[in-house]
């Protein structure tokens, strides 16, 4: 037997898997990576030696209005470590600068005050101006046309700044290639129209719009253009391990620094697929497993290794429910996945619907394998989303074996499905 611990909420679910059934445990090397420095020191060193540009304190010289784009509650970015050091750098260059922290929610729900305090700490909450972006109601400005032809509409607060910078983290992303860098601007502080256009069905179906690829990825091309058009001058991004501790940091130019972070990530998180009848995967625990919508990311890791017609067991606490009303309704009201996918592919870019991209990828996963979903979400909700509910991993495995009519079905385990690139 091999005991495997799977991330779930703020804890783990552990299960003993018979060795004769276990094909592999797919884990990122990052979880065992020894950084040699504390997270604080890693960020300090990155800020001292930025890639592709001068120090932030120099860039801040003479600036009157700065905006620091920060990630929202759905991202495990150690903002309490990054943001104070970036603020100090900005004020070292311009002591009287007016600074606003703009929380990049993209099209997510608003980050609550409690989540902001958890993210930034009491000192920043007390002493800094914090604005939460709203893709529908924030004041926006038209910036121009994206390479794809869509309208680039961004938060006016960011566009009015004479210094725009961002924090963030880099992880594999299932259609943008990687998170971090340019994503702080788009979708982070973009208007809904812009996000929908960029996430259109044609782009999502593109062979380069997948985990670990930016070259030729049309989603990435638009995102990078948006960051440049917004004059994003400086980023500080980290890579985190399973404990959500920073083990690598890079700062500097939005493109060059991000490329350094991508290279580090690729070296440490690529794993070879291990075909199996059952793939057990997760969304890395809190905060990314708070809803079913986000859990689609972890499912794609299972999709990459489970055999066609197999079973993906997805562990995601989902204490916030489905995470997207349009996403939920799409599946609750349409039972034919083939018809659903065809409808997406025939939808013009400018007519992209809310959450269509997530639905498109989820439908693809469901056509490849049956999904047994372990969560706190109501069973009826899980069934409406074309999945089979379970409350424990043991229960899920019993159901998977029953579906496959095989009590000895082979298993591949993925303890953190968003931390690996399965190739």
SVG drawing of the C-alpha trace seen along z (x, -y; Angstrom):
<svg xmlns="http://www.w3.org/2000/svg" viewBox="-33 -64 53 70">
<polyline fill="none" stroke="black" stroke-width="0.4" points="0.0,0.0 1.1,-3.6 -0.4,-6.3 -1.2,-9.4 -2.2,-12.7 -4.5,-14.9 -5.0,-18.6 -8.6,-19.4 -9.7,-22.7 -7.2,-23.7 -6.3,-20.1 -5.8,-16.8 -7.6,-13.6 -5.3,-10.6 -5.9,-7.2 -3.9,-4.0 -3.7,-2.8 -2.7,0.8 0.7,0.8 -0.5,3.2 -3.1,0.7 -1.1,-2.5 0.4,-3.6 2.1,-6.7 1.9,-9.6 2.3,-12.7 3.9,-15.5 5.7,-18.7 9.4,-18.8 8.6,-22.2 7.1,-20.6 10.6,-19.2 12.4,-22.3 14.7,-24.0 14.9,-27.7 17.8,-28.4 16.2,-31.7 13.0,-32.7 10.1,-34.0 10.8,-37.5 14.4,-37.3 13.5,-35.8 11.2,-38.8 13.8,-41.3 16.5,-39.8 14.2,-39.8 13.3,-43.5 17.0,-44.4 17.9,-42.7 15.0,-43.0 15.0,-41.4 14.7,-43.6 14.3,-46.9 15.7,-49.1 14.7,-48.9 11.2,-49.9 12.5,-52.7 14.1,-54.3 11.0,-53.8 9.0,-55.5 11.2,-58.6 9.1,-61.8 5.8,-59.8 2.7,-61.3 0.1,-58.5 0.9,-54.8 -1.4,-51.8 -0.3,-48.4 -2.4,-45.6 -2.8,-42.8 -4.4,-39.4 -7.8,-38.5 -9.1,-36.0 -9.0,-33.1 -5.2,-33.1 -2.7,-31.8 -0.4,-34.8 1.6,-35.7 0.6,-39.4 1.6,-40.1 5.2,-39.4 5.2,-41.0 3.0,-44.1 4.8,-45.8 8.2,-45.4 6.8,-46.8 5.2,-49.7 8.5,-50.5 10.4,-50.5 7.8,-52.8 8.0,-55.2 11.8,-55.1 11.8,-56.5 8.9,-58.9 8.1,-59.5 5.0,-61.6 3.4,-59.4 -0.3,-58.6 -0.6,-54.8 -3.7,-52.7 -3.9,-48.9 -6.2,-47.7 -7.5,-44.1 -7.7,-42.3 -10.8,-40.3 -11.3,-39.8 -14.8,-38.6 -14.8,-37.0 -17.1,-38.1 -15.8,-41.0 -13.2,-40.2 -14.7,-40.7 -13.2,-42.9 -12.4,-39.8 -10.6,-38.2 -8.7,-41.4 -7.5,-41.5 -6.5,-37.8 -4.6,-38.6 -2.9,-41.8 -2.8,-41.9 -4.2,-44.5 -1.5,-47.1 -2.1,-47.4 -5.9,-47.3 -5.5,-50.2 -3.0,-52.4 -3.4,-51.9 -6.1,-52.7 -7.6,-49.5 -10.0,-49.4 -11.6,-46.1 -12.0,-46.0 -15.5,-45.3 -15.6,-44.3 -19.2,-45.6 -19.3,-48.7 -15.9,-50.1 -15.2,-53.2 -13.5,-52.0 -11.7,-53.5 -11.4,-52.3 -7.7,-51.7 -7.7,-50.4 -8.0,-47.2 -6.6,-43.9 -4.6,-41.9 -7.6,-39.6 -9.8,-42.6 -11.6,-42.9 -12.1,-46.1 -9.5,-46.6 -11.4,-48.2 -9.5,-48.6 -10.0,-50.1 -9.7,-53.9 -7.9,-54.0 -5.0,-52.0 -4.9,-54.0 -4.8,-57.3 -1.7,-56.3 1.7,-57.4 3.2,-54.2 1.4,-50.9 2.9,-47.8 1.6,-44.3 2.3,-41.5 1.2,-37.9 2.2,-34.3 3.0,-31.9 1.5,-28.5 0.4,-26.3 -2.8,-27.6 -5.1,-25.4 -5.6,-27.8 -3.4,-30.8 -0.3,-28.6 0.8,-30.2 -0.8,-32.5 0.9,-35.7 2.6,-38.5 0.3,-40.0 -2.8,-38.3 -2.8,-41.0 -4.1,-43.4 -6.2,-41.1 -8.4,-39.6 -7.4,-41.1 -8.6,-44.7 -10.4,-44.5 -14.0,-45.1 -16.3,-42.1 -16.6,-42.7 -12.8,-42.4 -12.5,-39.3 -15.4,-37.5 -13.9,-38.4 -10.4,-37.1 -11.9,-33.8 -13.9,-33.0 -14.5,-29.4 -12.2,-29.6 -9.3,-30.6 -10.1,-28.0 -10.2,-25.3 -6.8,-26.4 -4.1,-23.7 -1.7,-26.2 -4.2,-27.4 -3.2,-24.9 -1.1,-24.3 2.5,-25.4 2.3,-27.0 2.6,-30.7 4.1,-30.6 1.3,-30.8 -1.3,-30.9 -3.9,-33.5 -5.1,-34.0 -1.6,-34.9 -1.0,-37.2 -4.0,-39.4 -3.1,-39.4 0.5,-40.5 -0.7,-43.2 -3.1,-44.5 -0.4,-44.7 1.9,-46.7 -1.0,-49.0 -1.8,-49.6 1.9,-50.5 2.4,-47.9 5.9,-48.9 7.0,-46.4 5.9,-43.0 6.9,-40.9 5.8,-37.3 6.5,-34.3 6.2,-30.5 4.7,-28.7 4.9,-25.1 2.1,-22.9 2.1,-24.8 1.6,-28.1 5.1,-29.3 7.1,-31.2 10.1,-29.2 11.1,-31.4 10.6,-35.1 11.3,-37.2 10.7,-40.9 11.1,-43.3 9.6,-43.6 6.2,-42.0 7.5,-39.9 11.1,-39.2 10.7,-38.6 7.6,-36.4 9.7,-34.3 12.3,-33.6 9.5,-32.5 8.0,-30.3 11.3,-28.6 11.8,-27.8 8.2,-26.5 8.6,-24.3 11.8,-22.8 10.1,-21.7 6.5,-20.9 6.4,-18.9 5.5,-15.3 5.0,-12.4 1.4,-11.1 0.7,-7.7 -2.3,-6.3 -4.8,-4.7 -8.5,-3.8 -8.9,-6.2 -7.2,-9.6 -7.5,-11.2 -6.8,-14.9 -7.4,-18.1 -7.3,-21.9 -4.5,-22.2 -6.7,-22.9 -7.6,-26.4 -8.1,-29.0 -8.5,-27.5 -11.0,-24.7 -13.7,-27.0 -16.1,-26.3 -16.8,-23.9 -16.1,-26.5 -12.4,-26.8 -12.2,-23.0 -12.3,-22.5 -8.6,-23.5 -7.6,-20.5 -9.8,-18.2 -7.7,-19.0 -4.7,-17.4 -6.7,-14.2 -8.0,-14.5 -4.4,-14.5 -3.6,-11.1 -6.9,-9.1 -7.8,-6.7 -10.7,-7.6 -13.9,-6.4 -12.2,-6.2 -13.1,-8.0 -11.7,-11.3 -12.1,-11.6 -12.0,-15.3 -11.5,-16.5 -12.5,-20.1 -14.2,-21.3 -16.5,-23.8 -17.8,-25.4 -18.9,-28.4 -21.0,-26.2 -20.9,-26.2 -19.0,-29.5 -20.8,-30.8 -24.5,-31.1 -24.1,-31.0 -21.7,-28.2 -24.1,-26.2 -27.2,-27.0 -25.3,-25.9 -25.1,-22.3 -28.3,-22.2 -30.3,-23.1 -28.4,-21.2 -27.8,-17.5 -26.3,-16.9 -22.5,-17.7 -22.0,-17.4 -24.7,-19.9 -23.4,-22.2 -19.8,-22.2 -21.1,-22.7 -23.1,-25.7 -19.9,-27.2 -17.9,-26.7 -20.5,-28.4 -20.7,-31.4 -18.9,-34.5 -16.0,-36.0 -18.0,-39.1 -21.0,-37.0 -19.0,-34.9 -21.2,-34.2 -20.3,-34.6 -18.2,-31.6 -18.5,-30.0 -14.7,-29.2 -15.0,-27.3 -18.0,-25.4 -16.3,-24.6 -13.3,-23.0 -15.5,-21.3 -17.7,-19.8 -14.5,-18.5 -13.4,-16.8 -16.8,-15.3 -16.8,-13.8 -13.4,-12.2 -14.2,-10.7 -16.9,-10.3 -16.2,-12.7 -16.9,-11.7 -16.8,-14.9 -15.9,-14.9 -17.0,-18.1 -19.3,-19.8 -21.5,-21.0 -25.1,-19.8 -25.5,-16.5 -28.2,-17.9 -25.9,-20.7 -23.2,-18.2 -25.6,-16.1 -26.9,-19.1 -23.3,-19.7 -23.2,-16.2 -21.0,-14.7 -21.5,-12.0 -21.4,-13.3 -19.4,-11.8 -18.4,-13.0 -15.3,-11.0 -12.5,-9.6 -13.4,-6.1 -16.9,-6.5 -15.7,-8.0 -13.4,-5.0 -16.3,-2.6 -18.4,-4.5 -15.5,-4.7 -14.9,-0.9 -18.7,-0.3 -18.8,-2.6 -15.9,-0.7 -17.1,2.7 -13.6,3.3 -12.6,3.5 -8.9,3.7 -9.0,0.6 -5.6,-1.1 -5.1,-4.5 -2.9,-7.5 -2.8,-10.0 -2.3,-13.7 -2.2,-15.3 -2.1,-18.9 -3.7,-19.1 -2.9,-22.7 0.8,-22.5 1.7,-20.0 1.9,-20.1 1.0,-16.6 2.7,-15.9"/>
</svg>
